[in-house]
Every structure is written in structure tokens, then in C-alpha cells.
Amino acid sequence: MPYYGHIYYGYGDFLANNLYVLLLIPVLLLSLWAQFQVSGSFRRYNAVNNRRRITGAQAAEAVLRAHGVFGVPVRPCRGNLTDHYDPRDNTIYLSETVYDAPTIAAVGVAAHEAGHAVQYAENYGPVRLRTAIIPATRIGSSLSFILLLVGLVLYNQSLFFIGIVLFSFTTLFQLVTLPVEFNASARAIATIDGAGLLDEDELPGAKKVLRAAALTYVAALLMSLLQLMRFVLIFIGRGGRDQGGSQ
């Protein structure tokens, strides 16, 4: 078993790091491709006005009305692709390139964010679960890497294990986010189609924008799962080596 300074480097570390690097390449490529698709699709369809001249703000309000949700303000915010629904003040915030834009992309993005507001209004299960684990996720994201690093340097399995547990909340958050995002997009597309916000030949453009955005969440989950797998393999490898050395 090689020994470098105060850090043991054994089979578990070797397997974890090499498998991590091997799987990291396709995940990184997927992440880069997803980001490229998001920016490319949004740029393409945000340059095409919809025939009904419906702005992003009007689209969001139409989705809310279609689901019987009232009292949710739709306000502009600065930035590009900074659109979001904030449950803390029950407000939909649309970026400058979406709020007043009568484009195909603006309708898709705004309808998606309105879909999140509908989820909260209807107490959609996955969004309730995601909200419940946010405190644990914040603690995990701020402390997990510190404990993992300290546990690694000091060769302390207990600290390393606690770091893994805390980091797992981040992975769980990413996992729960997937159905939340996909459901919001499904609600958006169904309402856009049902309410006639876009014509039939314009609807595929909105779908492409939302599908590209969904890919970024898939890539984020895969990256988190990959990192978690790496930590678990290191923990198992070192635990097995400790048992072997104690015999």
C-alpha cells in the first residue's frame, strides 16, 4: 500500500479517482452540450415573434388563469435567463429578454415558471419534498466538502462518512428537482397548446427551449451522483483496508 506523507493512497482511492475521471468525461460533455443547447435554442426562438404577439408576462398570467391560480404577481428582473418563481414572496420573476418579449421562447420560458407557481398552489408532492429538504441541502452544501477534506487528510472515517451523508442531501435535492422541472414544463406545454397561446407550428420551438433547459438538470444530477459515488468508493476502500490491516 503506497504511503505519501500523511495520506494513505490505496485501492479504494485509486478505483474511485480513476472511475470518476472515466465517467466524468461524458458527463462534462453532456453538461457543455446542454448549456450550448439552452443558449442556442433560446437565442434562436427569442428572435422569432409569435403571431399572436403574446409577451412572456402575458403567457405567465394565462397559465395561472388556466389553472385557477390568482394573486401571483409577475414582475421583471435583471439579467439573461434569470427567470424564476420565488415561493418566499409568491412571485414570478421574468428576465428582461422574456418579460416584454412577444417571442416563441419567451412564451415557453414564462409558462414554465408559471408552472412552478401552479405546483406550489396545488401542493404538488415533489415540490413539497424539495422545499422540505432545502435546509438540509444548504447545510450539506456548506459543510460536506469541509468534513470530507478533513476526514481525508486526517484519515478519519467518521468525519468522512458524515461528509458523505451531508453531501447526499445535495444529490437528493438534484434528484427531486428533476420531476419538479419536467412537470412544470409539461404543464407549460399543455397550457400553451390548450389555451392557444402559440400556433401549432410555433409550439415545437417552445418545446425545444424547455427540453434543452431540462437537460441541464439531468447533467447536474449526473454530476452529483458521480461525485457521491466517488466518495462512497473511497470510504468503502479505506474501510476494507482498515479491516485488512487490523487482522
C-alpha positions, 0 to 999 in steps of 0.5 A: 500500500503506497504511503505519501506523507500523511495520506494513505493512497490505496485501492479504494482511492485509486478505483474511485479517482480513476472511475470518476475521471472515466465517467466524468468525461461524458458527463462534462460533455453532456453538461457543455452540450446542454448549456450550448443547447439552452443558449442556442435554442433560446437565442434562436426562438427569442428572435422569432415573434409569435403571431399572436404577439403574446409577451412572456408576462402575458403567457405567465398570467394565462397559465395561472388563469388556466389553472385557477391560480390568482394573486401571483404577481409577475414582475421583471428582473435583471439579467439573461435567463434569470427567470424564476418563481420565488415561493418566499414572496409568491412571485414570478420573476421574468428576465428582461429578454422574456418579460416584454418579449412577444417571442416563441421562447419567451412564451415557453420560458414564462409558462414554465415558471408559471408552472412552478407557481401552479405546483406550489398552489396545488401542493404538488408532492415533489415540490413539497419534498424539495422545499422540505429538504432545502435546509438540509441541502444548504447545510450539506452544501456548506459543510460536506466538502469541509468534513470530507477534506478533513476526514481525508487528510486526517484519515478519519472515517467518521468525519468522512462518512458524515461528509458523505451523508451531508453531501447526499442531501445535495444529490437528493435535492438534484434528484427531486428537482428533476420531476419538479422541472419536467412537470412544470414544463409539461404543464407549460406545454399543455397550457400553451397548446390548450389555451392557444397561446402559440400556433401549432407550428410555433409550439415545437420551438417552445418545446425545444427551449424547455427540453434543452433547459431540462437537460441541464438538470439531468447533467447536474444530477449526473454530476452529483451522483458521480461525485457521491459515488466517488466518495462512497468508493473511497470510504468503502476502500479505506474501510476494507483496508482498515479491516485488512490491516487490523487482522 
